[in-house]
Amino acid sequence: MGLATLRGGGSRCQREALSCVLGSVERTDSSIPAEETAHKKSIPAMLFFFAQKQFQTQLQTLKEEREKLLGLKVSAEGRSREYLEKTDAQRQKIVSEFEQLRQFLEEQERLLLARLAELEKGMTKMRDENVTKLCEEISRLSELIHEMEGKCRQPASEFLQDFRNTLSRCEKGQFQQPVEISPELEKRLSDFCPKIFVLKETLKKLKDTLPSKLEREWGESLGKEGPGKKAANGRRS
């Protein structure tokens, strides 16, 4: 530690006392009386005392500054841990809300598809019944046609015996055309159109309004902090 450093540190009284001691050391006049020689020998001890005192004072100051910084570090870590816990809690809430929404939408999807599958099952059953009836009618007509073609090849005497009976079996009213779909199934099918429209409009509204509402709420929450709080948060960060 240099002399200039020693002079610059410590309290005012310490600096003045140290200046006096150093002034005595720096005087090199050979005409100093002999009785002062013993006094000069004690000067290094005094210099060591003042230097060590100043060193201990500076060391204590550094330790206090370190303790202060350690306290700030512990406090900052505690606040950061608290904020991280709050962030994790908010994350879990967001995941939970979207999971509930997803489950709700999946449940509604299952219900609609189940009703549509039930309707499809009814339509398939009616189609199979109609096909069966048509096949039966086609088979009956084929037999009747075969019979009439054979009748046409008969002699006049045989042909006239029961031709009226054969013609009566060919009357159009005897053949019932099957219904393609029942009124009930047709109504249930038509009811799906407004349901799908409502679903489409609801989801479109959700997609259009949810992001804007979230952004607006986010902006309002930031605005409530105010300039002072924002500046404070900026300094802490």
C-alpha positions in Angstrom: 0.0 0.0 0.0 1.6 3.4 -1.1 1.8 6.5 1.0 -0.6 8.3 -1.3 -3.2 5.6 -0.8 -2.8 5.8 3.0 -3.3 9.5 2.9 -6.4 9.2 0.8 -8.3 6.7 3.0 -9.8 6.7 6.5 -11.5 9.5 8.5 -10.3 13.1 8.6 -8.7 12.7 12.0 -6.9 9.5 10.8 -5.6 11.3 7.7 -4.3 14.3 9.7 -2.6 12.1 12.2 -1.1 10.0 9.4 0.1 13.1 7.6 2.0 14.2 10.7 3.6 10.8 11.1 4.6 10.6 7.4 5.8 14.2 7.5 8.2 13.2 10.3 9.5 10.2 8.2 10.0 12.3 5.1 12.2 14.9 6.9 15.8 13.7 6.3 17.8 16.6 7.7 21.0 15.3 9.2 21.0 18.0 11.8 18.1 16.2 13.7 19.1 16.0 17.4 20.0 12.7 18.9 17.1 12.7 21.2 14.8 12.6 18.2 16.4 9.4 16.9 14.6 7.2 19.3 11.3 8.9 18.4 12.0 8.2 14.7 12.3 4.5 15.5 8.8 4.4 16.8 7.4 5.9 13.6 7.2 2.6 11.6 5.1 1.1 14.4 2.7 4.0 14.3 2.6 3.9 10.6 1.7 0.2 10.8 -1.0 0.9 13.3 -2.7 3.6 11.2 -2.4 1.5 8.0 -3.9 -1.6 9.7 -6.7 0.5 11.2 -7.5 1.9 7.8 -7.3 -1.5 6.2 -9.7 -3.0 8.8 -12.1 -0.2 8.3 -12.2 -0.7 4.6 -12.5 -4.5 5.1 -15.5 -4.0 7.3 -17.1 -1.7 4.8 -16.6 -4.4 2.1 -18.1 -7.1 4.3 -21.1 -4.9 5.0 -21.6 -4.2 1.3 -21.3 -8.0 0.6 -24.0 -8.7 3.3 -26.2 -6.2 1.8 -25.8 -7.6 -1.7 -26.4 -11.1 -0.3 -29.6 -10.0 1.2 -30.7 -8.4 -2.1 -29.8 -11.7 -3.8 -31.9 -13.8 -1.4 -34.8 -11.3 -1.7 -34.6 -11.3 -5.5 -34.5 -15.1 -5.6 -37.5 -15.3 -3.3 -39.5 -12.9 -5.5 -38.5 -14.8 -8.6 -39.5 -18.1 -7.1 -42.8 -16.6 -6.1 -43.4 -15.3 -9.6 -42.5 -18.6 -11.2 -44.9 -20.4 -8.9 -47.7 -18.0 -9.9 -46.8 -18.4 -13.5 -47.0 -22.2 -13.2 -50.4 -21.9 -11.4 -51.7 -19.7 -14.3 -50.3 -22.2 -16.8 -52.2 -25.0 -15.1 -55.4 -23.0 -15.1 -55.0 -22.3 -18.8 -54.4 -25.9 -19.6 -57.4 -26.9 -17.4 -59.7 -24.5 -19.1 -58.8 -25.5 -22.6 -58.9 -29.2 -21.6 -62.5 -28.6 -20.3 -63.4 -26.8 -23.5 -61.8 -29.6 -25.6 -63.8 -32.2 -23.6 -67.0 -30.3 -24.0 -66.5 -29.9 -27.8 -65.6 -33.6 -28.1 -68.7 -34.6 -26.1 -70.9 -32.4 -28.4 -69.2 -34.0 -31.4 -69.8 -37.5 -30.1 -73.5 -36.6 -29.5 -74.0 -35.2 -32.9 -72.2 -38.1 -34.6 -74.1 -40.6 -32.5 -77.4 -39.1 -33.6 -76.3 -38.9 -37.2 -75.1 -42.6 -37.0 -78.5 -43.5 -35.6 -80.2 -41.7 -38.4 -77.9 -43.3 -40.9 -78.7 -46.7 -39.4 -82.4 -46.1 -39.9 -81.9 -44.9 -43.5 -79.8 -48.0 -44.2 -82.5 -50.3 -42.7 -85.2 -48.6 -44.8 -83.0 -48.9 -47.9 -82.5 -52.6 -47.3 -86.2 -53.1 -46.8 -87.0 -51.2 -50.0 -84.4 -53.2 -51.9 -86.0 -56.4 -50.6 -89.5 -55.2 -51.6 -88.2 -54.2 -55.0 -86.5 -57.5 -55.6 -89.8 -59.3 -54.6 -91.8 -57.1 -57.0 -89.3 -57.6 -59.8 -89.4 -61.4 -59.3 -93.2 -61.4 -59.3 -93.3 -59.2 -62.5 -90.7 -61.5 -64.1 -93.0 -64.5 -63.4 -96.0 -62.6 -64.7 -94.2 -61.6 -67.8 -93.1 -65.2 -68.4 -96.7 -66.4 -67.9 -98.1 -63.8 -70.3 -95.5 -64.5 -72.9 -96.5 -68.2 -72.7 -100.2 -67.2 -72.8 -99.6 -65.3 -76.0 -98.4 -68.5 -77.7 -101.5 -70.4 -76.8 -104.3 -71.2 -79.2 -107.3 -68.9 -79.2 -109.5 -71.4 -77.3 -107.0 -71.7 -74.4 -106.0 -68.1 -74.5 -109.6 -66.9 -73.9 -110.3 -69.2 -71.0 -108.6 -67.1 -68.2 -107.1 -64.0 -69.9 -109.3 -61.7 -67.8 -107.8 -63.1 -64.7 -104.3 -62.6 -66.1 -105.1 -59.0 -67.0 -106.4 -58.2 -63.6 -103.2 -59.3 -62.1 -101.4 -56.8 -64.3 -103.3 -53.8 -63.1 -101.0 -51.0 -61.9 -102.7 -50.6 -58.6 -101.5 -53.9 -57.4 -97.8 -52.8 -57.4 -96.9 -50.6 -54.4 -93.9 -48.5 -55.0 -91.8 -48.4 -51.8 -91.1 -45.1 -50.1 -87.4 -44.1 -50.3 -87.3 -42.5 -46.9 -90.0 -42.1 -44.1 -91.2 -38.6 -43.2 -89.8 -39.1 -39.7 -86.3 -39.8 -41.0 -86.5 -37.0 -43.5 -87.5 -34.6 -40.8 -84.7 -35.8 -38.5 -82.2 -35.4 -41.4 -83.4 -31.9 -42.1 -83.0 -31.0 -38.4 -79.3 -31.4 -38.7 -78.9 -28.5 -41.1 -79.7 -25.8 -38.5 -77.7 -27.6 -35.8 -74.6 -27.6 -38.1 -75.2 -24.0 -38.9 -75.4 -23.1 -35.2 -72.2 -25.1 -34.6 -70.4 -23.3 -37.4 -71.5 -19.8 -36.3 -70.7 -20.5 -32.6 -67.2 -21.7 -33.4 -66.6 -18.9 -35.8 -67.7 -16.4 -33.2 -65.5 -18.0 -30.6 -62.5 -17.9 -32.9 -63.2 -14.2 -33.8 -63.9 -12.9 -30.3 -61.7 -15.0 -28.0 -58.3 -13.7 -29.2 -59.5 -10.0 -29.2 -61.0 -10.4 -25.7 -57.8 -11.9 -24.4 -55.7 -9.2 -25.9 -58.0 -6.5 -24.5 -57.8 -8.0 -21.0 -54.1 -8.3 -21.3 -53.8 -4.6 -22.3 -56.1 -3.5 -19.5 -54.1 -5.5 -16.9 -50.9 -3.8 -18.1 -52.5 -0.4 -18.1 -53.6 -0.8 -14.4 -49.9 -0.9 -13.4 -49.4 2.7 -14.3 -46.2 4.4 -15.4 -44.6 4.4 -12.0 -45.1 0.7 -11.4 -43.9 -0.1 -14.9 -40.8 2.0 -14.3 -40.2 0.2 -11.0 -40.6 -3.2 -12.7 -38.2 -2.1 -15.3 -35.5 -1.1 -12.7 -35.9 -4.4 -10.9 -35.5 -6.3 -14.1 
